[in-house]
Amino acid sequence: MESGNMRILLQFPEGLKRYALDYAAKLEADGNEVFISASPCYGACDLCLDEARHIRADKIIHYGHYPFIKKVLDIEVEYVPFYIDISPAVIEKLLSFVKDKGFRSISLNATVQHMHQFKDIVKRLEELQVKVVYKEGHLAAEPGHLLGCEDGSHFQEGVDAIITIADGLFHATAISKVPSVPVYVFNPYDGKATLINDIIKKRLRKRRAALAAAIEAETIAILVSTKPGQFSLSFALNTKKKLASFGKKTVLLVANELSPESVGNFQGIDVFINTACPRLADDHDRFGKPVLGMDLVGELFEQLSAMAPK
Amino acid sequence: MESGNMRILLQFPEGLKRYALDYAAKLEADGNEVFISASPCYGACDLCLDEARHIRADKIIHYGHYPFIKKVLDIEVEYVPFYIDISPAVIEKLLSFVKDKGFRSISLNATVQHMHQFKDIVKRLEELQVKVVYKEGHLAAEPGHLLGCEDGSHFQEGVDAIITIADGLFHATAISKVPSVPVYVFNPYDGKATLINDIIKKRLRKRRAALAAAIEAETIAILVSTKPGQFSLSFALNTKKKLASFGKKTVLLVANELSPESVGNFQGIDVFINTACPRLADDHDRFGKPVLGMDLVGELFEQLSAMAPK
């Protein structure tokens, strides 16, 4: 892929790290000097810019995700998708599933690894007279592509079902309201479909509980991540200022990786407000404290306003 | 401590994070804007410069360690020690221990938290006619101060015993050879002394085993940390070049935090060579692979040279 004398930093999400050494050897054989990022990587938002800066890399190659960070970077970044084929047998299972359920119209989406087969699958479904809709999420690279941080607002209602092709339930449960239609995750390896409406419901209940806890909280820690696609400094500073005006004690915690382990050593925190990856809020249990997402901060302020002495 | 309108980033090692919110509140009351680093911090070498750069902090205040990073930084750094008193009763226990053992001369050292009482303790021992020697390690801030990365080359031999005042055995076991005299860790909380010569011996045996494994290894990963006081890029690059000349496959892994978790997802690595914190090599078991320290890399090359066809 590269020929020349570049210093290249490779970055792989956890599931692709097992292939990393082969990619490095190939690029090295082409005459490049190659480093691999050994930090955890959770998404396209999570670019290893700090490491690139330290080793003075000419370029980052980020595998397994579509381009995401749109602002101009001080270093060249090449996003290289990594596709995993869904077998013909499993595609047949998907078609049978839709047919057997009697769905005449569905909203379809898939994670990045399967987007190369997305249009073929749509075509096969349409041949069965199933109407397939797929819109582009506000963070997605193309229609039908689902990220783990999408709120599902692009999912079409007025269909018989929403189906996500994804390995694991993580991506599809990001949805920020429970649709009126069944939501299925279709596993591209074993061809099994899982109905997740109850899981979404439970997750949203937990998020509402974090809101209630934040209203009552004495001390609120605001989490700021330095990951390039998650950095929300102004939002964090404004949130702190506003919380102070409601008499809350606040503290700003900043890190690249906001782990329950390092955050857990602080004492005197009642609730976290998370300005980083929206999915951190789902790690509620691991953080040992309620974690309020950015999406509910507006509502928090409304409720605190309503309660404030006039 | 600060009055003014600075944006200050506070950093605490894990054991002091519990006090962080109080320090932040105090500095905020003085009119500063305060952030706290929520990354793990393992030492004075582990300055949160990346986070400071991201939030455009005017200053870092790093608690719990003596000044360490000597090169000019692009941001003001204030190191603030954090002292923990050893009770008079426990000091008496130390004196009794030395007396009861019949030691007439000792090499004494202590971790940073107890350095404010170090000279008093020396004086008390000298009043008992015990000769106390304490030299300055090459990384230490003052004579008698022991860091977890010191190799113990400043420990005086020709005494009856070496005694380290430290909570836990971590710091004292950094020593890179087993002294001919007994080495004790004296716990400043319960006043108990632990003989650690066998622990040091075991640790050094493990390090020698890593050397043997590196000689046999097909693929060696070189670990590079971007932590400001641990960054050894040139050493890593030179090591890679030299290993290649001996026919080894090599790969450079770079991260701020080199955790066994993220490094564990790579495949095809036989041995790690660690150019970061020397104590990573002691995490051998957690890494699941032998970890060779920088101190043994020279010996590795000598042995590979000796084995190479003439």
Interface residues (C-beta under 8 A of the other chain):
Chain A: L9 E14 K17 R18 Y19 A20 L21 D22 A24 A25 E33 V34 F35 I36 S37 A38 S39 P40 D50 E51 H54 I55 T219 L223 V224 T226 F231 L233 L237 K249 V251 L252 L253 V254 A255 N256 E257 L258 S259 E261 S262 V263 N265 F266 Q267 G268 I269
Chain B: L9 E14 G15 K17 R18 Y19 A20 L21 D22 A24 A25 E33 V34 F35 I36 S37 A38 S39 P40 D50 E51 H54 I55 T219 L223 V224 T226 F231 L233 L237 K249 V251 L252 L253 V254 A255 N256 E257 L258 S259 E261 S262 V263 N265 F266 Q267 G268 I269
